[in-house]
Amino acid sequence: MAFNFGAPAGTSGTAAATAAPAGGFGGFGTTTTTAGSAFSFSAPANTGTTGLFGGTQNKGFGFGTGFGTATGSSTGLGTGLGTGLGFGGFNTQQQPQQTTLGGLFSQPTQAPTQSNQLINTASALSAPTLLGDERDAILAKWNQLQAFWGTGKGYFNNNIPPVEFTQENPFCRFKAVGYSCMPNNKDEDGLVVLVFNKKETDIRSQQQQLVESLHKVLGGNQTLTVNVEGIKTLPDDQTEVVIYVVERSPNGTSRRVPATTLYAHFEQTNIKTQLQQLGVTLSMTRTELSPAQIKQLLQNPPAGVDPIIWEQAKVDNPDSEKLIPVPMVGFKELLRRLKVQDQMTKQHQTRLDIISEDISELQKNQTTTMAKIAQYKRKLMDLSHRTLQVLIKQEIQRKSGYAIQADEEQLRVQLDTIQCELNAPTQFKGRLNELMSQIRMQNHFGAVKSEERYYIDADLLREIKQHLKQQQEGLSHLISIIKDDLEDIKLVEHGLNETIHVRGGGFS
């Protein structure tokens, strides 16, 4: 799912809310850096937090773009969820008077305004005083219907503006909670996700040009190298490209540029414009969350989500170590997740097909290998016999002219004993002669064909019996239906005959 746990670089306060892609949630504080300090090409690589990209306090955490992309900015939960969930950056420096992206994880700075909004919503749903008669009750029901649907305006007082009902309001019924995988990449891995509004085939065919264009966006510095980690298809003809940048220092060492630093550079206004010209609709980091950040995220239910439902979602989490609950608001979010599910199913099926082809190929190779092994065994046996014959002849030549030795005499005695046993009438030779005679007789009078016998597995036999039983029951049911139909036909014929008889008597 398209999560973005990072506010754009070079922005702070309310400015981050307008520049953040798919901002659905507020952050744990705001940034204090500026766009000018996010990228530096003068400092060496091994200087602590500084370096070619400079050190920034702005950090972003991304859950990947597997569940869609963001196409605009928003300051609330619903709009961000419609196109991709975004969370504000988890920074340690905070400015109490600044407004965060959504206020979900920070203390509200306008508590009276929120309280008035809640009071106005309650008045519009329960006791509007717009008309002063029984029509206000009908208006209250209409406002409730709009609130349940999550759209429209609720009029309740002539002197107060109407309440704007959105899908983020607590009374909206079209809400659910799903789960998304948490990334396990470190910030030092430098993985940044770029979502392009192009097909995967186009991206792969122009991958080298894309790398060169991104290198130009980074300033064309020769000490930087752009690498593509992976390419994945997204719904609606979009493609996710995961990249990282390697920075080489003058002393020959190299390191990956941190993901938050690279993301901060991409979020600068001029750089973001260049990326949009390349077809980039969303950029985010892919870094893991710390336990404290996950705890704070789970403790605060998203805007418009009932705390009881949020607690139940945490309890029902099938794998709290790898999955995190995510609110789904509206049918658009549900449709988006359905498209992503179909996309992932196709990818899994493609991977299964590849694995199946590999297994078939391995089975063919195994069959070929077994045949070769059998052939080599026969060849080895033949060579062994030939070697034995050579040794026998060599031994005969070597022993020629010598008297028989004691061990040779013992072997000769054993061989004579074996020969006598074989030549005995009731031993093996007699049996072999009897078998040979029977074979000759069968060849002379014709071979008697033996009756073929088949054996059925017990499970298969049980299945056949069950199938025949079902067929018999079906035939019995069909026969009963035919009998009922015949009785009905007889009854109709009898009725027709009586009718004709009555009419004939009337005419007479």
C-alpha distance (Angstrom), angle and dihedral (degrees) to the residues before:
residue distance angle dihedral
M1 . . .
A2 3.72 . .
F3 3.75 103.5 .
N4 3.75 123.9 162.7
F5 3.77 116.6 -170.8
G6 3.76 95.0 -178.4
A7 3.74 137.6 82.8
P8 3.81 115.7 -135.4
A9 3.76 117.6 -90.7
G10 3.72 119.7 -101.8
T11 3.79 94.3 26.2
S12 3.76 133.8 98.3
G13 3.78 138.7 175.3
T14 3.79 114.6 -1.5
A15 3.78 92.1 -10.5
A16 3.79 88.9 71.9
A17 3.76 90.5 57.2
T18 3.78 92.8 62.1
A19 3.78 96.9 42.0
A20 3.80 100.3 42.6
P21 3.79 115.6 102.4
A22 3.78 111.8 -124.0
G23 3.76 93.5 -12.8
G24 3.72 106.1 -172.2
F25 3.77 102.7 155.4
G26 3.76 136.9 35.2
G27 3.76 121.6 -112.1
F28 3.75 135.6 -116.9
G29 3.79 92.5 -99.4
T30 3.75 132.7 -35.4
T31 3.75 135.3 -87.1
T32 3.75 126.4 -100.4
T33 3.79 100.4 -166.5
T34 3.75 127.0 99.9
A35 3.77 131.8 -135.6
G36 3.76 92.4 -107.7
S37 3.81 94.4 63.2
A38 3.80 97.4 46.8
F39 3.78 95.9 84.1
S40 3.78 128.7 35.4
F41 3.79 128.4 169.8
S42 3.80 99.7 -175.1
A43 3.82 108.0 67.0
P44 3.84 119.3 80.0
A45 3.77 122.2 -110.8
N46 3.80 100.6 -111.4
T47 3.80 100.6 58.8
G48 3.79 104.2 108.8
T49 3.78 113.1 -104.8
T50 3.78 93.9 -7.4
G51 3.74 124.2 77.2
L52 3.72 142.9 120.0
F53 3.75 92.2 -38.4
G54 3.81 94.6 36.8
G55 3.78 125.9 -131.2
T56 3.77 119.4 -76.9
Q57 3.75 134.4 -179.6
N58 3.76 92.9 -141.8
K59 3.79 112.1 103.5
G60 3.77 128.8 179.7
F61 3.75 129.8 -163.5
G62 3.78 119.7 -158.8
F63 3.79 131.0 -166.1
G64 3.79 91.1 -162.7
T65 3.78 129.0 -103.7
G66 3.76 98.8 -90.1
F67 3.83 92.1 118.4
G68 3.77 101.5 50.6
T69 3.75 139.5 -74.2
A70 3.75 137.1 -89.5
T71 3.79 121.6 -115.8
G72 3.75 101.8 -178.5
S73 3.77 145.4 12.6
S74 3.75 128.8 -92.9
T75 3.74 138.8 172.5
G76 3.80 99.9 -147.4
L77 3.75 139.3 60.0
G78 3.79 102.1 -103.9
T79 3.78 102.6 54.1
G80 3.76 92.0 45.8
L81 3.79 90.7 49.7
G82 3.77 91.7 50.7
T83 3.79 92.9 63.0
G84 3.79 105.6 17.4
L85 3.76 133.8 -38.1
G86 3.75 117.3 -102.2
F87 3.77 129.0 -174.6
G88 3.75 126.4 -163.8
G89 3.78 121.0 -110.5
F90 3.79 119.5 -79.6
N91 3.82 97.0 -129.8
T92 3.74 125.4 162.9
Q93 3.80 96.2 -143.5
Q94 3.77 112.6 80.0
Q95 3.76 135.1 -179.6
P96 3.78 107.9 -151.4
Q97 3.81 94.7 -152.5
Q98 3.79 96.9 51.6
T99 3.78 123.3 95.1
T100 3.81 117.8 -124.5
L101 3.79 127.8 -142.5
G102 3.75 96.7 -88.4
G103 3.77 108.3 -15.3
L104 3.78 93.0 -122.1
F105 3.79 98.0 125.0
S106 3.81 99.0 25.8
Q107 3.76 134.6 68.6
P108 3.82 110.8 -87.9
T109 3.80 112.3 -107.6
Q110 3.80 94.1 -162.3
A111 3.79 103.8 46.9
P112 3.85 94.7 151.6
T113 3.79 90.9 53.5
Q114 3.78 91.7 50.5
S115 3.79 90.6 47.2
N116 3.81 91.0 51.8
Q117 3.79 89.9 48.1
L118 3.81 90.8 53.2
I119 3.82 91.5 47.3
N120 3.80 91.3 49.5
T121 3.79 91.1 49.1
A122 3.80 91.5 50.2
S123 3.81 90.6 48.5
A124 3.79 91.9 50.2
L125 3.78 91.6 50.6
S126 3.80 100.3 41.9
A127 3.79 114.1 18.7
P128 3.81 116.7 13.9
T129 3.83 114.8 176.9
L130 3.77 99.2 -165.5
L131 3.81 100.7 116.8
G132 3.80 103.3 16.8
D133 3.80 97.3 -134.8
E134 3.80 140.9 73.1
R135 3.79 90.4 -62.7
D136 3.79 88.6 75.6
A137 3.82 88.6 69.7
I138 3.81 89.8 55.1
L139 3.80 89.4 47.1
A140 3.81 89.8 51.7
K141 3.81 90.5 53.8
W142 3.80 89.9 48.3
N143 3.81 90.4 50.9
Q144 3.79 90.0 49.4
L145 3.79 90.1 52.3
Q146 3.80 90.7 50.3
A147 3.79 91.3 47.7
F148 3.80 91.4 49.9
W149 3.80 90.0 49.9
G150 3.81 93.2 43.7
T151 3.78 100.0 -128.4
G152 3.79 140.5 87.9
K153 3.79 135.9 41.1
G154 3.77 127.7 -70.9
Y155 3.82 114.5 -142.3
F156 3.79 114.7 -163.0
N157 3.82 109.1 144.6
N158 3.78 135.1 31.8
N159 3.79 93.4 -139.2
I160 3.84 97.9 45.4
P161 3.80 125.2 65.4
P162 3.80 114.9 -111.0
V163 3.77 121.9 -94.0
E164 3.80 115.5 -105.6
F165 3.79 109.8 -133.3
T166 3.79 114.7 -149.5
Q167 3.77 133.1 167.9
E168 3.78 88.3 -99.4
N169 3.80 93.7 67.2
P170 3.83 114.1 109.5
F171 3.81 92.7 -118.0
C172 3.80 97.1 57.9
R173 3.79 109.4 117.2
F174 3.82 99.2 -161.1
K175 3.79 96.3 85.4
A176 3.74 135.1 113.3
V177 3.78 139.4 161.0
G178 3.78 123.5 -120.9
Y179 3.78 134.3 172.3
S180 3.78 133.4 -112.4
C181 3.78 132.0 -170.8
M182 3.77 118.2 -102.3
P183 3.81 116.4 -132.8
N184 3.77 119.4 -115.1
N185 3.79 99.4 -160.9
K186 3.76 121.8 120.1
D187 3.79 123.9 -127.0
E188 3.80 87.2 -117.9
D189 3.82 89.8 62.5
G190 3.80 87.3 70.9
L191 3.81 96.2 -146.4
V192 3.80 114.1 166.1
V193 3.79 123.5 178.6
L194 3.80 120.8 -139.3
V195 3.80 118.4 -171.7
F196 3.81 115.2 -154.2
N197 3.79 126.2 -164.7
K198 3.80 89.3 -133.0
K199 3.77 135.2 95.7
E200 3.78 120.9 -95.9
T201 3.81 92.1 -116.7
D202 3.79 90.6 56.6
I203 3.79 92.0 48.3
R204 3.80 93.1 49.1
S205 3.79 93.3 46.8
Q206 3.81 90.6 51.2
Q207 3.81 98.4 35.4
Q208 3.81 94.8 121.1
Q209 3.80 92.5 49.2
L210 3.81 88.8 47.7
V211 3.81 91.8 53.3
E212 3.80 90.8 49.3
S213 3.82 91.5 48.8
L214 3.81 91.5 50.7
H215 3.80 89.4 48.9
K216 3.80 88.9 54.6
V217 3.81 89.6 49.3
L218 3.81 87.6 55.7
G219 3.79 89.6 55.6
G220 3.81 99.8 -92.4
N221 3.80 92.0 -93.7
Q222 3.81 111.1 169.9
T223 3.81 91.9 -141.5
L224 3.81 90.6 65.3
T225 3.78 125.5 78.7
V226 3.81 123.3 -171.4
N227 3.81 115.0 -146.5
V228 3.80 129.4 -173.3
E229 3.80 113.0 -133.7
G230 3.80 97.4 -175.9
I231 3.80 146.4 -25.8
K232 3.80 123.6 -141.1
T233 3.79 134.1 177.6
L234 3.80 119.5 -117.8
P235 3.80 130.0 -168.0
D236 3.81 121.7 -86.5
D237 3.83 92.9 37.8
Q238 3.79 94.1 -65.2
T239 3.79 128.2 137.5
E240 3.79 132.4 -151.5
V241 3.80 116.4 -143.0
V242 3.82 119.2 -171.3
I243 3.79 113.6 -158.1
Y244 3.79 139.4 172.6
V245 3.79 131.9 -168.0
V246 3.79 123.9 -135.0
E247 3.80 117.3 -152.1
R248 3.81 118.4 -156.4
S249 3.79 118.7 -156.0
P250 3.84 124.1 -147.5
N251 3.82 92.1 -106.8
G252 3.83 91.0 63.0
T253 3.80 100.1 -102.0
S254 3.78 122.4 122.0
R255 3.78 136.7 -160.6
R256 3.75 138.9 178.2
V257 3.77 116.1 -102.6
P258 3.85 108.2 -116.9
A259 3.77 114.5 -101.6
T260 3.80 94.8 -123.2
T261 3.81 92.0 51.6
L262 3.80 92.9 49.9
Y263 3.80 91.2 45.3
A264 3.81 91.0 50.1
H265 3.79 89.5 54.2
F266 3.81 92.5 49.0
E267 3.80 91.1 51.3
Q268 3.81 94.3 59.6
T269 3.77 111.2 114.1
N270 3.80 98.4 -115.7
I271 3.81 93.5 41.3
K272 3.79 92.0 47.2
T273 3.81 89.6 53.1
Q274 3.80 90.6 53.6
L275 3.80 90.8 49.5
Q276 3.79 90.8 50.7
Q277 3.78 88.8 54.0
L278 3.81 87.7 56.3
G279 3.82 89.7 53.5
V280 3.82 99.6 -98.2
T281 3.80 112.3 151.5
L282 3.80 99.0 171.8
S283 3.79 138.4 16.3
M284 3.78 126.7 -171.4
T285 3.77 142.1 153.5
R286 3.77 124.0 -107.3
T287 3.78 104.7 -143.0
E288 3.76 133.7 135.4
L289 3.78 126.6 -108.1
S290 3.74 125.0 -117.0
P291 3.83 118.6 -119.3
A292 3.81 90.6 -109.4
Q293 3.80 91.8 53.4
I294 3.80 92.3 48.3
K295 3.79 90.7 48.6
Q296 3.79 92.6 51.0
L297 3.81 90.2 46.5
L298 3.79 92.9 52.9
Q299 3.79 95.4 43.8
N300 3.82 93.6 60.2
P301 3.82 115.5 60.6
P302 3.82 113.9 -140.4
A303 3.78 119.0 -101.6
G304 3.78 112.2 -75.9
V305 3.82 95.2 12.9
D306 3.77 117.1 117.1
P307 3.82 111.5 -116.7
I308 3.80 90.7 -133.9
I309 3.80 91.5 55.1
W310 3.80 90.0 46.3
E311 3.81 91.5 51.6
Q312 3.80 90.9 47.7
A313 3.81 89.5 50.2
K314 3.79 89.8 54.5
V315 3.80 90.5 49.9
D316 3.83 92.4 48.6
N317 3.80 93.1 49.1
P318 3.84 104.0 129.5
D319 3.82 92.8 -153.3
S320 3.78 115.1 14.8
E321 3.80 90.8 -178.3
K322 3.79 94.5 60.8
L323 3.81 106.5 18.7
I324 3.78 132.1 62.0
P325 3.83 126.3 -164.9
V326 3.79 114.6 -108.2
P327 3.82 125.1 -169.8
M328 3.79 117.6 -124.6
V329 3.78 113.4 -156.1
G330 3.78 122.2 -174.9
F331 3.76 135.5 -5.5
K332 3.80 93.2 -78.4
E333 3.79 91.0 64.1
L334 3.79 90.8 46.3
L335 3.81 91.0 49.7
R336 3.78 90.7 48.1
R337 3.80 92.4 52.7
L338 3.80 89.4 46.3
K339 3.81 90.2 54.4
V340 3.78 90.6 48.3
Q341 3.80 89.8 48.6
D342 3.81 90.6 52.5
Q343 3.79 90.2 47.0
M344 3.79 92.7 51.0
T345 3.81 90.5 45.8
K346 3.80 89.9 54.8
Q347 3.78 91.0 48.4
H348 3.80 91.2 49.5
Q349 3.81 90.6 48.0
T350 3.79 90.5 49.8
R351 3.78 90.2 50.4
L352 3.82 90.4 48.2
D353 3.80 90.0 51.2
I354 3.80 90.1 51.7
I355 3.80 90.8 48.8
S356 3.82 90.2 48.3
E357 3.80 90.8 52.1
D358 3.78 90.3 48.7
I359 3.80 90.7 50.4
S360 3.81 91.4 50.0
E361 3.78 90.3 49.7
L362 3.80 90.9 48.8
Q363 3.79 90.6 49.8
K364 3.80 90.2 52.7
N365 3.78 90.5 48.6
Q366 3.79 90.1 48.4
T367 3.82 91.6 52.1
T368 3.79 90.8 48.6
T369 3.79 91.0 47.6
M370 3.81 93.0 49.8
A371 3.80 90.4 50.8
K372 3.80 90.5 50.4
I373 3.81 90.8 48.4
A374 3.82 90.8 52.6
Q375 3.81 90.1 47.9
Y376 3.80 91.6 50.0
K377 3.82 90.2 48.3
R378 3.80 90.7 55.2
K379 3.76 90.4 46.1
L380 3.80 90.1 49.2
M381 3.81 90.7 51.4
D382 3.80 91.5 49.6
L383 3.79 91.8 49.0
S384 3.80 90.3 47.6
H385 3.82 90.8 54.5
R386 3.79 91.5 47.7
T387 3.77 90.9 48.9
L388 3.79 90.2 49.7
Q389 3.80 90.9 51.4
V390 3.79 90.9 50.3
L391 3.80 90.6 49.9
I392 3.80 90.9 49.6
K393 3.78 92.7 52.3
Q394 3.79 91.2 44.6
E395 3.77 91.5 50.0
I396 3.82 91.0 48.8
Q397 3.78 90.7 52.3
R398 3.79 91.5 47.1
K399 3.82 94.4 48.8
S400 3.78 96.0 43.5
G401 3.83 111.2 124.4
Y402 3.81 94.5 20.2
A403 3.78 126.7 109.6
I404 3.78 120.5 -109.7
Q405 3.76 110.7 -88.0
A406 3.80 127.0 -138.9
D407 3.79 96.4 -103.3
E408 3.80 90.7 47.0
E409 3.78 90.1 51.2
Q410 3.79 89.6 51.9
L411 3.80 91.2 51.5
R412 3.81 90.2 48.8
V413 3.78 90.6 53.4
Q414 3.79 91.5 50.8
L415 3.79 91.6 48.9
D416 3.79 91.4 50.3
T417 3.78 90.3 50.9
I418 3.78 91.4 51.7
Q419 3.83 91.0 47.2
C420 3.79 90.9 51.7
E421 3.78 91.7 50.9
L422 3.77 91.2 50.8
N423 3.81 92.7 48.2
A424 3.81 94.5 48.1
P425 3.86 111.1 115.5
T426 3.81 94.6 -128.1
Q427 3.79 95.8 41.3
F428 3.75 133.5 74.6
K429 3.77 98.8 -56.1
G430 3.79 92.8 54.8
R431 3.75 91.6 49.4
L432 3.78 91.1 48.1
N433 3.81 90.6 51.7
E434 3.80 90.3 50.2
L435 3.78 91.3 50.8
M436 3.79 91.6 47.7
S437 3.81 90.7 52.0
Q438 3.78 91.6 50.5
I439 3.79 90.9 49.7
R440 3.82 90.7 51.0
M441 3.80 90.9 50.1
Q442 3.78 91.5 50.6
N443 3.78 90.9 49.8
H444 3.81 89.8 48.3
F445 3.81 99.2 48.2
G446 3.81 95.7 30.4
A447 3.69 130.2 -94.4
V448 3.77 116.3 -75.7
K449 3.72 110.1 -128.8
S450 3.71 111.3 -129.4
E451 3.73 118.3 -134.6
E452 3.76 111.8 -101.7
R453 3.75 117.6 -122.4
Y454 3.77 128.0 -161.6
Y455 3.74 128.1 -160.3
I456 3.79 122.2 -156.4
D457 3.75 123.5 -154.7
A458 3.79 114.7 -113.2
D459 3.81 93.8 -122.1
L460 3.80 91.4 48.3
L461 3.80 90.8 48.1
R462 3.80 90.3 51.4
E463 3.80 90.7 50.7
I464 3.82 91.0 49.8
K465 3.80 90.7 50.6
Q466 3.79 90.9 48.9
H467 3.80 90.9 49.5
L468 3.82 92.9 48.6
K469 3.79 89.7 47.6
Q470 3.78 90.9 53.4
Q471 3.79 90.0 48.0
Q472 3.79 90.3 51.1
E473 3.79 91.7 49.0
G474 3.79 89.8 49.3
L475 3.81 91.4 51.0
S476 3.80 90.8 48.2
H477 3.77 91.1 51.1
L478 3.81 90.4 47.9
I479 3.81 91.3 50.4
S480 3.81 90.9 50.5
I481 3.80 90.2 51.2
I482 3.80 91.0 50.0
K483 3.81 90.5 49.8
D484 3.80 91.1 50.6
D485 3.78 90.1 48.9
L486 3.82 91.2 50.7
E487 3.78 90.5 51.3
D488 3.78 90.3 49.8
I489 3.81 90.5 49.4
K490 3.80 90.7 50.3
L491 3.78 89.6 49.7
V492 3.79 91.1 50.9
E493 3.82 91.2 48.2
H494 3.78 90.5 49.6
G495 3.79 90.5 50.2
L496 3.78 91.7 48.8
N497 3.81 91.6 50.0
E498 3.78 91.6 50.8
T499 3.80 90.9 48.3
I500 3.81 91.8 50.9
H501 3.81 90.4 46.9
V502 3.81 92.1 51.0
R503 3.78 92.5 47.4
G504 3.82 90.6 47.5
G505 3.81 90.6 52.4
G506 3.79 90.7 48.8
F507 3.77 93.8 52.7
S508 3.78 91.5 47.5
